[in-house]
């Protein structure tokens, strides 16, 4: 257990494994415990840094207003705590917003970027999804909200075929009133995410993984990012929804490990989109 100091309080942080640093930017409602299942597949090659956002898990309370800049500064404080100058960064879902903003605000500290089911910017669909999340959370509370979210994030076939696993996952991701209030502030703060225009000037090697059946951040979002990034690679998993690490576990980890350990200089500056229709990994 360790805590990184920030201007607005302490962040709970964990360091796992050895090697080049890889920071995971948290998804909406996720704490360090949500990502521990990823560790065995990532610590083979990297030192993985997990942290709880302010107001989540074991970190100090969040400020009344959460901004994108404050979220990216938290990652910088995690790196400072471990005396790490540069690291790779992986974001999942909401974490891709934080990761993209970090790539703009702290480019000098970024090695490689992994964006899994990313959001590419403001549009009417995204605004309505954000509003739906906010209203659902406020109306039904965290337990029901997480259950609804999981069902939206997975394909119907996976939910129907792994009903017990999905229920267990919802219980593991349960949060309390404090985290609920933080999530509401996060959803309000994320409305300031204007889009990927500045990303076009971000030249770090970037892997984008999209789900062909994703209704929360449709593949078009990933395709837009891929068009803008000068050194991006796009993989679309056709049979997967919003959670490739759950639905297509083996192939997703293989893609991430290959990208993080490969030589970016040997890849073309712009990688042509590829698709994957592999069957879903078992839970």
C-alpha angles and dihedrals in degrees: 000000000000139000129217117210119233132174089260101041143293127322121209108231137181131196120203129182132349136273134057112359121258119184120199113213107215125249122230108294095002126131131184092278090062091063102042089093089064094056102085090058096046106036090065087080108010146045101242119209118201126184142174116237116238107282093024131097113328098345123107120269121289121248118258090257121041117201132186090243092055089051094053091044088059090062090050089053090051090054091046091052091058094038091243117154099191135015142168116250132211124193128186121200106314087013088066089065090054090044094051092049090048089053088058100038098040105022092147090063097049125097105171134350130218118191116187116194091342133198111229103194149298120327134140093266094051092045091053092048090051090048091048091052091049094048094044092051093047093047106040105025131237102295096055091037093057091047091053092045094053092052091050092048096053131061116256091244092056093047092048093047097045103033095145093048091049092052091048091050091052090054092048091053094050115137135192136236093275092055090044092058090047091052091052089052090047092053090051092047094049090063085080091066098112100182147267102303093113090046089073087073093049108100102181115125106264133193116202120193118191134182116231090212097041111134096176098056105009120213090256087073091058092044091054091052091047091054091053102043115087093208104029134135122200128202120182117198101205100199096043130091125200099318113061093165089061103036100036101021103159098046094042093054091045091054093048094047092047092050096046094047098038127096106260090195090063094056122084114264089245118033118207114242115263130195133217127200097175116150118260119271116244118258 
